Amino acid sequence: MLYVLLGSDVVKAKMRAMKLAEGSELVRFGEGGESFAGVLGYLSARGLFAPKTTLLLDRPLEDADGKMLLTEHAKDLAEGEALVIVIEMALGAPILKTIPKSAKIEHFDVKEKSEAPPLSAFALTDSFATGDRKNSWITYRRLIDLGSQPEEIHGILMWQARAMVVASKAKTAEEAGLKPFVYSKAKRAGARLGEAGCEEVSRELVRMVHRSRMGGGNLGDLLEAFLLKKS
């Protein structure tokens, strides 16, 4: 069975993945896990400590082997004995066509609140996307002062960076798998940095988390320095 969990609310998508994986042995692929190149070898494997195996593919499109899995082996993922869960922000039209009809696709988008707070982390992504370094930094400091956590702000910026990467490679919102409004904003931001620049921003945000976890600095300080340098 193949589950594809899409959307900007990665936290809810991962919570759903953990729920689906209950009672099975979980094997992670991607950031912090095994290489996507080994996924096919697990499709018929049984868990050592549980009767079932669940394979969690975290953002496979950011890796060459992961992208190949979805474009060339989606049917194998759906028909294998192991439960396969894919977490991605969006899938473009060409890749969506490769997903078998038997797969379950669920969406986890961040919903706008009816009573929005005076300042939202999305105000930061707007400044960041347009290259307004000064306002990006001011907005970041205000969000921190209002109680936002660096991890929360980092997650929103990561979402924006991925949208820029996807939009920079696609010609339409449908191809990018994004809503038209989100696509148009991300496309404009991507044009400013270029495809390679967007990918580097995304990679740097990922490296930032690893650096903070390995004692290379506080995430809040690293994020602030990143905004001042990259916006």
Secondary structure as UniProt FT lines:
FT   STRAND          2..6
FT   HELIX           10..20
FT   TURN            21..23
FT   STRAND          25..29
FT   TURN            31..32
FT   HELIX           36..42
FT   TURN            43..44
FT   STRAND          53..58
FT   HELIX           60..62
FT   HELIX           64..72
FT   HELIX           74..79
FT   STRAND          83..88
FT   HELIX           93..96
FT   TURN            97..98
FT   TURN            101..102
FT   STRAND          104..107
FT   HELIX           121..130
FT   HELIX           133..145
FT   TURN            146..147
FT   HELIX           150..169
FT   HELIX           173..176
FT   HELIX           180..213
FT   TURN            214..215
FT   HELIX           219..230
//
